[in-house]
Amino acid sequence: MKSNILRPAFLLLAGLGVASATLWGCNKGKPAAETTTNTAQTDRMNIKTESFGKTKEGTEVQLYTLTNQQGVQVKITNYGATVTSIITPDKNGQPGDVVLGFDSVAGYQSNAFLKSGPYFGAIVGRYGNRIAKGKFTLDDKTYTLATNNGENHLHGGNKGFDKVVWTAKPMPEQNALQLTYVSPDGEEGYPGTLTATVIYTLSEDNALKIDYTATTDKATPINLTNHSYFNLAAGQAPDALGHLLMLPADRYTVVNASLIPTGELRPVAGTAMDFTKPTAIGSRLAQVKGGYDHNYVLTNTDSGSKLAATVYEPTSGRYMEVFTTEPGIQFYSGNFLDGSLTGKNNTNYKQHYGFCLETQHFPDSPNQPEFPNTILRQGETYKTSTSYKFSAQDQQPAQ
Ligand code: GLA
């Protein structure tokens, strides 16, 4: 991100009162020499904690605000380990909120939200995406999961990780928030007690990094991801269809009518599925029945962190890069948004207002022996990492 546009954004955010004094507590009153020599001190950021309201079940949940010195601010609640807001400056230094969500936990528990089930910003699990007919066989035993998407299991079932209260621990030294959830043996039909930990870290280079770890006491499928919906125009465009998306993926997992993979990995070349070069999300949407809701197979199969997507929004100049250790990324073009939800800043979420880039293992892997493994066994540690990095650019960066 260009440093010349960041400083005004920082001042503007503070001036707008978006942040309280505690948010901006880093380096305050320290002489320049000290801030440049004492890294441990300068890295220590204050993490604001405030109430996010009470759940229907009567549990008080919190909202945590991570802020960096570049004018980026991320809000996360321990309800569903959900990212509720990401404020980043545009090319003129104007801050804007680039994710969909609500101002209090009530929004995430409203009947309209639960009915349309968009999973705004949440961590989905134990298995993000679909498992056919909610059934799989593991070590000769067949398990039956809750079915909540027609005959299939989606995003962890009726009460997935997006609908539970996580235990939060702010980590000010790292400008991070740790969230832990212990999923009991048998929850939504899954075997084994699974301890899942998610650490959100906001860096000074404007990346929101998400580190996932988990352990289990019995073999279980696992596929954790974040379900944020992005709209980098932050109110300056009527929908997200003008965003230029690039996915470095030369194949995708072909699905049947209920969005279960057939097992075929089909080349994207020459079709409306091809985003290997930056292309407007809306330009070929009409050619894809139901809109984009597909798992892309990243061409780079390195198990380390590699580029998984870039998105450029021409009006605001905002640019987002996604990096992941995962083999796949679900591109979902907000097809099921239908205008029934109105979120933060009184914004109505009509169809295609936001889109998701869910880094993941492939859907239905427990039933697809050819797909990369999603079974975690006792004694192993599940470990994946994804970053969403924000900047502002005058034009689409060269790929
Ligand atoms: C995922 C799924 C979609 C939809 C959304 C939530 O992206 O693949 O089909 O269920 O979550 O609405």
Boltz pocket constraint, residues with backbone or C-beta under 6 A from the ligand:
constraints:
  - pocket:
      binder: B
      contacts: [[A, 116], [A, 117], [A, 118], [A, 119], [A, 129], [A, 154], [A, 259], [A, 293], [A, 330], [A, 332], [A, 336], [A, 356], [A, 358]]
      max_distance: 6.0
